Amino acid sequence: MNRRIPHVLSALAVVVLLPVVASAQTGLGVRAGSIAVSGDHVEMDASTAFGAHMAIGFIPVLKVQVGAEYLKGTATYNYGTGLPDLEEDFQAISLFVDVRYPISVLPLFPIKPVVGGGLNLNLMSYVDQATFLSGSGLTGDPADYTNSGYHLMFGLLFDPPVLPFTITAEYRIQSIALEDDTVTNKGVVVGLTFGF
């Protein structure tokens, strides 16, 4: 009798988990967008960002994405020292994980609102205060930093039931805490995910 318990539990687990696994939507994709950077001491107009991601649907109602994005542009730095503003490169590689919730409006309707949020690790190259002052506010090579942050997003998901891809258009707000500033990235990102 006791020997049958593991077999019964295994069969029960398969019956319960099979629909979840079958309905999981997993895929790989690419993304691109326009992101602006703002903070107490740094400003950058909207610049092109691009990257790649992997989407995992653990359960039908929640989607998880992990990925990376690269952003580069020319930023204006000002530390209030009375010296001229400094224009230098701003670069960031953002590694992220987020959870998304597509809101079903009508059955089988392919366009759904989606909301979500997550965490990010940012490898950034920017001019900090020490570099700004050492360069007398006129020159200064960006320094490299690694900082964590979080992001929130909302947008639209186009998920046609008969095609092997989805398209997401999202507006995202990302907050990054720095030693001498808090940087906010805002912009629109469009992602294309191919399911498998």
C-alpha beads as a LAMMPS data file, in Angstrom:
LAMMPS data file: protein, C-alpha beads

196 atoms
195 bonds

1 atom types
1 bond types

-500.0 500.0 xlo xhi
-500.0 500.0 ylo yhi
-500.0 500.0 zlo zhi

Masses

1 110.0

Atoms # bond

1 1 1 0.000 0.000 0.000
2 1 1 2.741 2.460 1.010
3 1 1 4.627 1.686 -2.227
4 1 1 1.721 3.016 -4.254
5 1 1 1.651 6.429 -2.571
6 1 1 4.624 7.881 -4.537
7 1 1 3.103 6.639 -7.793
8 1 1 -0.286 8.121 -6.959
9 1 1 1.312 11.444 -5.958
10 1 1 3.391 11.504 -9.159
11 1 1 0.333 10.827 -11.308
12 1 1 -1.609 13.522 -9.450
13 1 1 1.235 16.025 -9.964
14 1 1 1.263 15.295 -13.711
15 1 1 -2.509 15.763 -13.953
16 1 1 -2.360 19.057 -12.044
17 1 1 0.780 20.505 -13.643
18 1 1 0.303 19.388 -17.245
19 1 1 -2.311 22.049 -18.088
20 1 1 -0.073 24.721 -16.540
21 1 1 2.996 23.597 -18.495
22 1 1 0.981 23.207 -21.697
23 1 1 -0.405 26.715 -21.385
24 1 1 2.978 28.244 -20.609
25 1 1 4.118 30.626 -23.312
26 1 1 7.887 30.616 -23.538
27 1 1 9.857 32.486 -26.139
28 1 1 12.841 34.588 -27.118
29 1 1 12.638 38.112 -28.421
30 1 1 14.215 41.420 -29.284
31 1 1 13.324 44.913 -28.144
32 1 1 14.066 48.512 -29.050
33 1 1 12.860 51.864 -27.875
34 1 1 13.493 55.483 -27.035
35 1 1 14.584 56.253 -23.462
36 1 1 15.225 59.634 -21.796
37 1 1 17.337 60.016 -18.638
38 1 1 16.797 62.607 -15.917
39 1 1 18.191 63.220 -12.464
40 1 1 19.329 65.934 -10.075
41 1 1 22.619 66.349 -11.945
42 1 1 22.182 64.634 -15.308
43 1 1 19.800 65.041 -18.252
44 1 1 19.714 63.160 -21.535
45 1 1 17.197 63.520 -24.326
46 1 1 15.473 60.424 -25.660
47 1 1 18.055 58.039 -27.104
48 1 1 17.837 54.646 -28.743
49 1 1 17.889 51.547 -26.559
50 1 1 17.910 47.964 -27.783
51 1 1 18.209 44.513 -26.305
52 1 1 16.931 40.961 -26.039
53 1 1 14.706 39.048 -23.647
54 1 1 13.288 35.663 -22.756
55 1 1 9.613 35.363 -21.840
56 1 1 8.358 32.590 -19.575
57 1 1 4.701 31.921 -18.829
58 1 1 4.624 29.928 -15.599
59 1 1 0.882 30.229 -15.339
60 1 1 -1.593 31.538 -17.919
61 1 1 -2.230 34.847 -16.152
62 1 1 1.352 35.932 -15.363
63 1 1 4.309 36.390 -17.706
64 1 1 7.913 36.664 -16.558
65 1 1 10.582 38.338 -18.677
66 1 1 14.333 38.352 -18.154
67 1 1 16.635 40.238 -20.448
68 1 1 19.154 42.950 -21.131
69 1 1 19.088 46.385 -22.771
70 1 1 21.799 48.763 -23.920
71 1 1 21.341 52.545 -23.889
72 1 1 23.798 55.187 -25.088
73 1 1 23.569 58.912 -25.601
74 1 1 25.106 62.282 -24.812
75 1 1 24.105 63.617 -21.419
76 1 1 24.422 67.050 -19.826
77 1 1 25.931 67.011 -16.324
78 1 1 25.607 69.848 -13.817
79 1 1 26.706 69.637 -10.179
80 1 1 25.872 73.233 -9.281
81 1 1 29.471 74.311 -8.863
82 1 1 29.066 77.494 -10.892
83 1 1 31.076 75.931 -13.691
84 1 1 29.710 75.319 -17.178
85 1 1 27.662 72.213 -17.835
86 1 1 29.589 69.222 -19.086
87 1 1 28.397 67.184 -22.060
88 1 1 29.694 63.625 -22.044
89 1 1 28.636 60.103 -22.919
90 1 1 26.086 58.246 -20.832
91 1 1 25.940 54.486 -21.289
92 1 1 24.009 51.821 -19.467
93 1 1 23.495 48.085 -19.719
94 1 1 20.398 47.073 -17.795
95 1 1 19.801 43.465 -16.755
96 1 1 16.210 43.013 -15.689
97 1 1 13.546 40.615 -14.525
98 1 1 9.883 41.555 -14.374
99 1 1 6.434 40.087 -13.942
100 1 1 3.644 41.131 -16.317
101 1 1 -0.089 40.723 -16.030
102 1 1 -2.030 40.793 -19.326
103 1 1 -5.632 41.874 -18.729
104 1 1 -8.055 39.898 -20.862
105 1 1 -10.737 42.222 -22.244
106 1 1 -12.679 39.849 -24.497
107 1 1 -12.191 36.118 -25.104
108 1 1 -9.830 35.483 -28.045
109 1 1 -9.354 39.239 -28.585
110 1 1 -5.662 39.546 -29.496
111 1 1 -4.991 42.980 -27.941
112 1 1 -4.701 43.125 -24.150
113 1 1 -3.632 45.838 -21.736
114 1 1 -0.629 44.737 -19.685
115 1 1 0.840 46.056 -16.429
116 1 1 3.892 44.949 -14.506
117 1 1 7.098 45.750 -12.735
118 1 1 10.386 44.306 -11.658
119 1 1 14.001 44.724 -10.628
120 1 1 17.045 45.713 -12.628
121 1 1 20.819 45.727 -12.259
122 1 1 22.450 48.604 -14.140
123 1 1 26.042 48.774 -15.338
124 1 1 26.390 52.478 -16.017
125 1 1 29.066 54.812 -17.298
126 1 1 28.403 58.401 -16.289
127 1 1 30.232 61.436 -14.893
128 1 1 29.916 61.508 -11.105
129 1 1 30.576 64.529 -8.930
130 1 1 34.210 63.657 -8.170
131 1 1 35.004 63.215 -11.858
132 1 1 33.159 66.425 -12.705
133 1 1 35.136 68.453 -10.165
134 1 1 38.468 66.859 -11.023
135 1 1 37.855 67.849 -14.630
136 1 1 37.043 71.442 -13.549
137 1 1 33.600 70.994 -15.059
138 1 1 35.059 71.095 -18.544
139 1 1 36.318 67.567 -19.136
140 1 1 36.019 64.236 -17.443
141 1 1 35.838 60.667 -18.581
142 1 1 32.709 58.847 -17.421
143 1 1 33.255 56.466 -14.517
144 1 1 31.781 52.959 -14.346
145 1 1 29.276 51.993 -11.677
146 1 1 26.925 49.122 -10.923
147 1 1 23.619 50.074 -9.309
148 1 1 20.327 48.348 -8.648
149 1 1 16.884 49.748 -9.253
150 1 1 13.282 48.951 -10.042
151 1 1 10.854 49.649 -12.863
152 1 1 7.138 49.845 -13.552
153 1 1 5.516 49.407 -16.934
154 1 1 2.155 49.492 -18.683
155 1 1 1.205 49.040 -22.287
156 1 1 -0.507 46.841 -24.848
157 1 1 0.132 43.228 -25.764
158 1 1 -0.742 41.944 -29.232
159 1 1 -1.068 38.160 -28.858
160 1 1 -2.759 36.578 -31.903
161 1 1 -3.811 33.027 -30.985
162 1 1 -2.857 31.499 -34.355
163 1 1 0.561 33.140 -34.836
164 1 1 3.828 32.147 -33.113
165 1 1 4.762 35.629 -31.908
166 1 1 3.618 38.445 -29.654
167 1 1 4.283 42.193 -29.807
168 1 1 4.382 44.429 -26.753
169 1 1 4.403 48.227 -26.756
170 1 1 5.099 49.542 -23.283
171 1 1 5.797 52.757 -21.417
172 1 1 8.354 52.163 -18.706
173 1 1 9.615 54.163 -15.737
174 1 1 12.881 52.986 -14.218
175 1 1 14.427 54.373 -11.012
176 1 1 18.131 53.910 -10.237
177 1 1 19.688 55.020 -6.930
178 1 1 23.199 56.428 -7.308
179 1 1 25.599 57.630 -4.641
180 1 1 25.024 61.294 -5.429
181 1 1 21.830 61.200 -7.494
182 1 1 18.670 59.301 -8.324
183 1 1 18.347 58.726 -12.043
184 1 1 14.994 58.100 -13.701
185 1 1 14.736 56.529 -17.146
186 1 1 11.433 56.968 -18.988
187 1 1 10.418 55.897 -22.434
188 1 1 8.643 53.619 -24.853
189 1 1 9.938 50.149 -25.699
190 1 1 8.544 47.766 -28.305
191 1 1 9.282 44.067 -28.010
192 1 1 8.815 41.162 -30.413
193 1 1 8.747 37.677 -28.894
194 1 1 8.806 34.423 -30.840
195 1 1 7.270 31.514 -28.979
196 1 1 8.544 27.966 -28.904

Bonds

1 1 1 2
2 1 2 3
3 1 3 4
4 1 4 5
5 1 5 6
6 1 6 7
7 1 7 8
8 1 8 9
9 1 9 10
10 1 10 11
11 1 11 12
12 1 12 13
13 1 13 14
14 1 14 15
15 1 15 16
16 1 16 17
17 1 17 18
18 1 18 19
19 1 19 20
20 1 20 21
21 1 21 22
22 1 22 23
23 1 23 24
24 1 24 25
25 1 25 26
26 1 26 27
27 1 27 28
28 1 28 29
29 1 29 30
30 1 30 31
31 1 31 32
32 1 32 33
33 1 33 34
34 1 34 35
35 1 35 36
36 1 36 37
37 1 37 38
38 1 38 39
39 1 39 40
40 1 40 41
41 1 41 42
42 1 42 43
43 1 43 44
44 1 44 45
45 1 45 46
46 1 46 47
47 1 47 48
48 1 48 49
49 1 49 50
50 1 50 51
51 1 51 52
52 1 52 53
53 1 53 54
54 1 54 55
55 1 55 56
56 1 56 57
57 1 57 58
58 1 58 59
59 1 59 60
60 1 60 61
61 1 61 62
62 1 62 63
63 1 63 64
64 1 64 65
65 1 65 66
66 1 66 67
67 1 67 68
68 1 68 69
69 1 69 70
70 1 70 71
71 1 71 72
72 1 72 73
73 1 73 74
74 1 74 75
75 1 75 76
76 1 76 77
77 1 77 78
78 1 78 79
79 1 79 80
80 1 80 81
81 1 81 82
82 1 82 83
83 1 83 84
84 1 84 85
85 1 85 86
86 1 86 87
87 1 87 88
88 1 88 89
89 1 89 90
90 1 90 91
91 1 91 92
92 1 92 93
93 1 93 94
94 1 94 95
95 1 95 96
96 1 96 97
97 1 97 98
98 1 98 99
99 1 99 100
100 1 100 101
101 1 101 102
102 1 102 103
103 1 103 104
104 1 104 105
105 1 105 106
106 1 106 107
107 1 107 108
108 1 108 109
109 1 109 110
110 1 110 111
111 1 111 112
112 1 112 113
113 1 113 114
114 1 114 115
115 1 115 116
116 1 116 117
117 1 117 118
118 1 118 119
119 1 119 120
120 1 120 121
121 1 121 122
122 1 122 123
123 1 123 124
124 1 124 125
125 1 125 126
126 1 126 127
127 1 127 128
128 1 128 129
129 1 129 130
130 1 130 131
131 1 131 132
132 1 132 133
133 1 133 134
134 1 134 135
135 1 135 136
136 1 136 137
137 1 137 138
138 1 138 139
139 1 139 140
140 1 140 141
141 1 141 142
142 1 142 143
143 1 143 144
144 1 144 145
145 1 145 146
146 1 146 147
147 1 147 148
148 1 148 149
149 1 149 150
150 1 150 151
151 1 151 152
152 1 152 153
153 1 153 154
154 1 154 155
155 1 155 156
156 1 156 157
157 1 157 158
158 1 158 159
159 1 159 160
160 1 160 161
161 1 161 162
162 1 162 163
163 1 163 164
164 1 164 165
165 1 165 166
166 1 166 167
167 1 167 168
168 1 168 169
169 1 169 170
170 1 170 171
171 1 171 172
172 1 172 173
173 1 173 174
174 1 174 175
175 1 175 176
176 1 176 177
177 1 177 178
178 1 178 179
179 1 179 180
180 1 180 181
181 1 181 182
182 1 182 183
183 1 183 184
184 1 184 185
185 1 185 186
186 1 186 187
187 1 187 188
188 1 188 189
189 1 189 190
190 1 190 191
191 1 191 192
192 1 192 193
193 1 193 194
194 1 194 195
195 1 195 196
